[in-house]
Amino acid sequence: MRAVETAAKQVSDRRSVSIQTELINADSPGECKPEVIAAFSASCRKHGQKFLPMVSRAYHDTLFMARVTGSHAIHSVLQRVQPSSGRARVH
């Protein structure tokens, strides 16, 4: 938050505008159990899929359930080759 406030101050000084910030929540990021991450990673490797483990800061039920369960969210980017152009399209 301090970095955001510092950047906001620099912008407000440079542009002669006023910026106010307010911290609404400071919940820790959701953490997935290491064995769940290992299972997802192994499955991706097995099927030749790229993956990138990331910290979840999404503010929804998974964040809170991760505190008491092995909850985890999977987000994927699928590439599909368009037959007419031969180009990949990200969905």
Number of C-alpha atoms within 10 A of each C-alpha: 10 7 8 10 14 11 12 17 16 12 14 14 12 9 9 9 10 10 11 8 9 7 6 6 7 7 10 11 15 20 21 20 14 10 10 13 15 11 11 15 16 13 13 13 12 9 8 9 10 10 14 8 10 10 10 15 13 11 12 8 9 18 21 16 14 17 15 8 12 15 17 16 12 7 8 10 9 10 11 12 12 10 8 6 7 9 11 12 10 9 8
